[in-house]
Amino acid sequence: MAKAPQPLLTPQELEIMKVVWAADEVTVRDVYEHLRAHRTVAYTTVMTLMQILEKKGHLKKSTASRQHVYRAAKPRQQAVGALLRDFMNRVFDGSARPLLAHLAGDGQLTKDDVEELRQLIKKSK
């Protein structure tokens, strides 16, 4: 039986996961302090979202010195890849070509971005 995919991250959950990925291991207080430096947020909201992320399988929790310590259950690339695939499926019917054409047409890709894409394409052949 195939393993069910993890639910996608909401914007608020992604914001928390970015903090976790950057720090490797965090407490609720760590994430709260980081987010609070950028916007108003309640400690209990951060705690609840981190509990939800654990239930969804995005975070793993352990206990150290009477504190819950969280770390990412999967690497950033895997979670971002799932978000990108979902976006491409919903907006571009699963095709990367229109997405890249849109980015290139809007001038969103720098010369360095284009060169990096060329190198990635060469590697994938």
Helices and strands as residue ranges (DSSP letters): H 11-23, E 25-26, H 28-36, H 43-56, E 59-64, E 67-72, H 76-92, H 96-105, H 111-124
